[in-house]
Amino acid sequence: MTIASVLQSKGSNVETIAGDATVFDAVRRLGEKRIGALPVIDGGRIAGIMSERDVIYCLRDHGPEVLDWPVSRVMSSPAVTVDSETEVLTALALITQRRIRHLPVVDGGTISGLVSIGDLVKYRMERIEAEADAMRAYIQSA
């Protein structure tokens, strides 16, 4: 089970933001799209990731003036990424170890998707349930 399988069922549409956009613009986009993070793109490549946590910690430490700052000043960088051939369990371990919730999927230097811990857990649970159903059907047919 690879990240490609997760993206196949979830989709690969990714909302991104430029590093020179304001934090306010990023907050607006996070709220409008009801998402938790935005990969930050600079020159066609991923430069970092801006999450709700980044915004909260920055507001706590610096006050509301951070809303006028560029995203590049607040984002987490470098972004922790995976590629589409990464195993789901490897990605889950990475999320747990790094204490993050979102992983941009980068193939050949280009962002091709984004998976969250929720996406990975949901996919894993569906696979476990399918395996259990198959096992039950096998036992019942014996």
LUMVOLO-837679 format. One record per residue (C-alpha): x, y, z; residue number from 1. Coordinates in nm, 3 decimals, padded with zeros to 5 digits. Each point is the difference from the previous one (the first is absolute). Example, Ala and Ser with C-alpha at 12.3 -4.5 7.8 and 13.67 -1.06 7.14 Angstrom:
2
<node><X>01.230</X><Y>-00.450</Y><Z>00.780</Z><num>1</num></node>
<node><X>00.137</X><Y>00.344</Y><Z>-00.066</Z><num>2</num></node>
END
This chain:
142
<node><X>00.000</X><Y>00.000</Y><Z>00.000</Z><num>1</num></node>
<node><X>00.158</X><Y>00.319</Y><Z>-00.120</Z><num>2</num></node>
<node><X>-00.086</X><Y>00.368</Y><Z>00.014</Z><num>3</num></node>
<node><X>-00.102</X><Y>-00.030</Y><Z>-00.368</Z><num>4</num></node>
<node><X>-00.287</X><Y>-00.226</Y><Z>00.115</Z><num>5</num></node>
<node><X>-00.116</X><Y>00.260</Y><Z>00.250</Z><num>6</num></node>
<node><X>00.012</X><Y>00.276</Y><Z>-00.262</Z><num>7</num></node>
<node><X>-00.192</X><Y>-00.220</Y><Z>-00.244</Z><num>8</num></node>
<node><X>-00.298</X><Y>-00.013</Y><Z>00.235</Z><num>9</num></node>
<node><X>00.044</X><Y>00.347</Y><Z>00.156</Z><num>10</num></node>
<node><X>00.101</X><Y>00.196</Y><Z>-00.306</Z><num>11</num></node>
<node><X>00.312</X><Y>00.201</Y><Z>-00.069</Z><num>12</num></node>
<node><X>-00.133</X><Y>00.356</Y><Z>-00.001</Z><num>13</num></node>
<node><X>00.224</X><Y>00.216</Y><Z>00.219</Z><num>14</num></node>
<node><X>-00.060</X><Y>00.355</Y><Z>00.118</Z><num>15</num></node>
<node><X>00.330</X><Y>00.188</Y><Z>00.012</Z><num>16</num></node>
<node><X>00.116</X><Y>00.351</Y><Z>00.080</Z><num>17</num></node>
<node><X>00.294</X><Y>00.216</Y><Z>-00.107</Z><num>18</num></node>
<node><X>00.266</X><Y>00.091</Y><Z>00.253</Z><num>19</num></node>
<node><X>-00.057</X><Y>00.372</Y><Z>-00.056</Z><num>20</num></node>
<node><X>-00.374</X><Y>-00.018</Y><Z>00.078</Z><num>21</num></node>
<node><X>-00.100</X><Y>00.140</Y><Z>00.337</Z><num>22</num></node>
<node><X>-00.078</X><Y>-00.214</Y><Z>00.300</Z><num>23</num></node>
<node><X>-00.348</X><Y>00.155</Y><Z>-00.008</Z><num>24</num></node>
<node><X>-00.048</X><Y>-00.134</Y><Z>-00.355</Z><num>25</num></node>
<node><X>00.111</X><Y>-00.344</Y><Z>00.117</Z><num>26</num></node>
<node><X>-00.238</X><Y>00.009</Y><Z>00.299</Z><num>27</num></node>
<node><X>-00.284</X><Y>00.102</Y><Z>-00.230</Z><num>28</num></node>
<node><X>00.076</X><Y>-00.289</Y><Z>-00.238</Z><num>29</num></node>
<node><X>00.030</X><Y>-00.252</Y><Z>00.286</Z><num>30</num></node>
<node><X>-00.340</X><Y>00.110</Y><Z>00.129</Z><num>31</num></node>
<node><X>-00.174</X><Y>00.014</Y><Z>-00.338</Z><num>32</num></node>
<node><X>00.122</X><Y>-00.344</Y><Z>-00.102</Z><num>33</num></node>
<node><X>-00.036</X><Y>-00.147</Y><Z>00.352</Z><num>34</num></node>
<node><X>00.350</X><Y>-00.143</Y><Z>-00.014</Z><num>35</num></node>
<node><X>00.283</X><Y>-00.013</Y><Z>00.251</Z><num>36</num></node>
<node><X>00.308</X><Y>00.078</Y><Z>-00.208</Z><num>37</num></node>
<node><X>00.123</X><Y>00.157</Y><Z>-00.322</Z><num>38</num></node>
<node><X>00.319</X><Y>-00.101</Y><Z>-00.178</Z><num>39</num></node>
<node><X>00.201</X><Y>00.312</Y><Z>-00.080</Z><num>40</num></node>
<node><X>00.120</X><Y>00.012</Y><Z>-00.359</Z><num>41</num></node>
<node><X>00.296</X><Y>00.209</Y><Z>-00.114</Z><num>42</num></node>
<node><X>00.127</X><Y>-00.023</Y><Z>-00.356</Z><num>43</num></node>
<node><X>-00.215</X><Y>-00.303</Y><Z>-00.071</Z><num>44</num></node>
<node><X>00.148</X><Y>-00.199</Y><Z>00.289</Z><num>45</num></node>
<node><X>-00.115</X><Y>-00.059</Y><Z>00.355</Z><num>46</num></node>
<node><X>00.180</X><Y>00.238</Y><Z>00.235</Z><num>47</num></node>
<node><X>-00.185</X><Y>-00.090</Y><Z>00.319</Z><num>48</num></node>
<node><X>-00.342</X><Y>-00.057</Y><Z>00.148</Z><num>49</num></node>
<node><X>-00.224</X><Y>00.235</Y><Z>00.193</Z><num>50</num></node>
<node><X>-00.233</X><Y>-00.162</Y><Z>00.250</Z><num>51</num></node>
<node><X>-00.258</X><Y>00.120</Y><Z>00.248</Z><num>52</num></node>
<node><X>00.256</X><Y>-00.071</Y><Z>00.272</Z><num>53</num></node>
<node><X>00.253</X><Y>00.232</Y><Z>-00.164</Z><num>54</num></node>
<node><X>-00.257</X><Y>00.280</Y><Z>00.004</Z><num>55</num></node>
<node><X>-00.104</X><Y>-00.059</Y><Z>00.362</Z><num>56</num></node>
<node><X>00.355</X><Y>-00.016</Y><Z>00.135</Z><num>57</num></node>
<node><X>00.102</X><Y>00.311</Y><Z>-00.193</Z><num>58</num></node>
<node><X>-00.306</X><Y>00.194</Y><Z>00.119</Z><num>59</num></node>
<node><X>00.074</X><Y>-00.107</Y><Z>00.358</Z><num>60</num></node>
<node><X>00.362</X><Y>00.113</Y><Z>-00.023</Z><num>61</num></node>
<node><X>-00.033</X><Y>00.316</Y><Z>-00.211</Z><num>62</num></node>
<node><X>-00.360</X><Y>00.119</Y><Z>00.005</Z><num>63</num></node>
<node><X>-00.238</X><Y>00.094</Y><Z>-00.281</Z><num>64</num></node>
<node><X>00.263</X><Y>00.183</Y><Z>-00.207</Z><num>65</num></node>
<node><X>00.108</X><Y>-00.342</Y><Z>-00.133</Z><num>66</num></node>
<node><X>-00.308</X><Y>00.005</Y><Z>-00.222</Z><num>67</num></node>
<node><X>00.187</X><Y>00.252</Y><Z>-00.219</Z><num>68</num></node>
<node><X>00.318</X><Y>-00.207</Y><Z>-00.017</Z><num>69</num></node>
<node><X>00.086</X><Y>-00.211</Y><Z>-00.305</Z><num>70</num></node>
<node><X>-00.081</X><Y>-00.368</Y><Z>00.028</Z><num>71</num></node>
<node><X>00.370</X><Y>-00.079</Y><Z>-00.055</Z><num>72</num></node>
<node><X>00.076</X><Y>00.156</Y><Z>00.340</Z><num>73</num></node>
<node><X>-00.247</X><Y>-00.224</Y><Z>00.186</Z><num>74</num></node>
<node><X>00.007</X><Y>-00.331</Y><Z>-00.190</Z><num>75</num></node>
<node><X>00.172</X><Y>-00.315</Y><Z>00.117</Z><num>76</num></node>
<node><X>00.298</X><Y>-00.061</Y><Z>-00.223</Z><num>77</num></node>
<node><X>00.121</X><Y>-00.222</Y><Z>-00.145</Z><num>78</num></node>
<node><X>-00.324</X><Y>-00.189</Y><Z>-00.043</Z><num>79</num></node>
<node><X>00.005</X><Y>-00.367</Y><Z>00.094</Z><num>80</num></node>
<node><X>-00.113</X><Y>-00.178</Y><Z>-00.317</Z><num>81</num></node>
<node><X>-00.058</X><Y>-00.348</Y><Z>-00.140</Z><num>82</num></node>
<node><X>-00.031</X><Y>-00.132</Y><Z>-00.353</Z><num>83</num></node>
<node><X>-00.288</X><Y>-00.196</Y><Z>-00.144</Z><num>84</num></node>
<node><X>00.187</X><Y>-00.332</Y><Z>00.042</Z><num>85</num></node>
<node><X>00.044</X><Y>00.047</Y><Z>00.376</Z><num>86</num></node>
<node><X>-00.175</X><Y>-00.272</Y><Z>00.200</Z><num>87</num></node>
<node><X>-00.299</X><Y>00.119</Y><Z>00.207</Z><num>88</num></node>
<node><X>00.146</X><Y>-00.145</Y><Z>00.321</Z><num>89</num></node>
<node><X>00.329</X><Y>00.181</Y><Z>-00.067</Z><num>90</num></node>
<node><X>-00.188</X><Y>00.327</Y><Z>-00.046</Z><num>91</num></node>
<node><X>-00.197</X><Y>-00.059</Y><Z>00.322</Z><num>92</num></node>
<node><X>00.326</X><Y>-00.064</Y><Z>00.187</Z><num>93</num></node>
<node><X>00.148</X><Y>00.322</Y><Z>-00.143</Z><num>94</num></node>
<node><X>-00.303</X><Y>00.202</Y><Z>00.108</Z><num>95</num></node>
<node><X>00.021</X><Y>-00.148</Y><Z>00.348</Z><num>96</num></node>
<node><X>00.376</X><Y>00.051</Y><Z>00.037</Z><num>97</num></node>
<node><X>-00.001</X><Y>00.356</Y><Z>-00.132</Z><num>98</num></node>
<node><X>-00.323</X><Y>00.092</Y><Z>00.182</Z><num>99</num></node>
<node><X>-00.160</X><Y>00.145</Y><Z>-00.314</Z><num>100</num></node>
<node><X>-00.342</X><Y>-00.048</Y><Z>-00.159</Z><num>101</num></node>
<node><X>00.056</X><Y>00.059</Y><Z>-00.372</Z><num>102</num></node>
<node><X>00.239</X><Y>-00.144</Y><Z>-00.257</Z><num>103</num></node>
<node><X>00.037</X><Y>00.153</Y><Z>-00.344</Z><num>104</num></node>
<node><X>00.054</X><Y>-00.266</Y><Z>-00.266</Z><num>105</num></node>
<node><X>00.284</X><Y>00.100</Y><Z>-00.232</Z><num>106</num></node>
<node><X>00.092</X><Y>-00.195</Y><Z>-00.312</Z><num>107</num></node>
<node><X>00.280</X><Y>00.119</Y><Z>-00.224</Z><num>108</num></node>
<node><X>00.020</X><Y>00.332</Y><Z>00.183</Z><num>109</num></node>
<node><X>-00.368</X><Y>00.077</Y><Z>-00.062</Z><num>110</num></node>
<node><X>-00.275</X><Y>-00.014</Y><Z>00.260</Z><num>111</num></node>
<node><X>-00.246</X><Y>-00.270</Y><Z>-00.101</Z><num>112</num></node>
<node><X>-00.221</X><Y>-00.021</Y><Z>00.307</Z><num>113</num></node>
<node><X>-00.035</X><Y>00.054</Y><Z>00.373</Z><num>114</num></node>
<node><X>-00.095</X><Y>-00.256</Y><Z>00.262</Z><num>115</num></node>
<node><X>-00.099</X><Y>00.060</Y><Z>00.359</Z><num>116</num></node>
<node><X>00.016</X><Y>-00.232</Y><Z>00.295</Z><num>117</num></node>
<node><X>-00.378</X><Y>-00.034</Y><Z>-00.032</Z><num>118</num></node>
<node><X>00.031</X><Y>-00.110</Y><Z>-00.364</Z><num>119</num></node>
<node><X>00.258</X><Y>-00.263</Y><Z>00.090</Z><num>120</num></node>
<node><X>-00.189</X><Y>-00.136</Y><Z>00.301</Z><num>121</num></node>
<node><X>-00.325</X><Y>-00.016</Y><Z>-00.200</Z><num>122</num></node>
<node><X>00.170</X><Y>-00.187</Y><Z>-00.284</Z><num>123</num></node>
<node><X>00.167</X><Y>-00.242</Y><Z>00.242</Z><num>124</num></node>
<node><X>-00.328</X><Y>-00.067</Y><Z>00.183</Z><num>125</num></node>
<node><X>-00.182</X><Y>-00.068</Y><Z>-00.329</Z><num>126</num></node>
<node><X>00.270</X><Y>-00.251</Y><Z>-00.099</Z><num>127</num></node>
<node><X>-00.017</X><Y>-00.174</Y><Z>00.340</Z><num>128</num></node>
<node><X>-00.380</X><Y>-00.023</Y><Z>-00.023</Z><num>129</num></node>
<node><X>00.022</X><Y>-00.141</Y><Z>-00.354</Z><num>130</num></node>
<node><X>00.250</X><Y>-00.261</Y><Z>00.115</Z><num>131</num></node>
<node><X>-00.223</X><Y>-00.095</Y><Z>00.295</Z><num>132</num></node>
<node><X>-00.302</X><Y>-00.032</Y><Z>-00.232</Z><num>133</num></node>
<node><X>00.198</X><Y>-00.220</Y><Z>-00.237</Z><num>134</num></node>
<node><X>00.113</X><Y>-00.217</Y><Z>00.292</Z><num>135</num></node>
<node><X>-00.359</X><Y>-00.035</Y><Z>00.127</Z><num>136</num></node>
<node><X>-00.122</X><Y>-00.094</Y><Z>-00.347</Z><num>137</num></node>
<node><X>00.276</X><Y>-00.258</Y><Z>-00.031</Z><num>138</num></node>
<node><X>-00.079</X><Y>-00.153</Y><Z>00.339</Z><num>139</num></node>
<node><X>-00.372</X><Y>-00.013</Y><Z>-00.075</Z><num>140</num></node>
<node><X>00.056</X><Y>-00.167</Y><Z>-00.336</Z><num>141</num></node>
<node><X>00.217</X><Y>-00.278</Y><Z>00.151</Z><num>142</num></node>
END
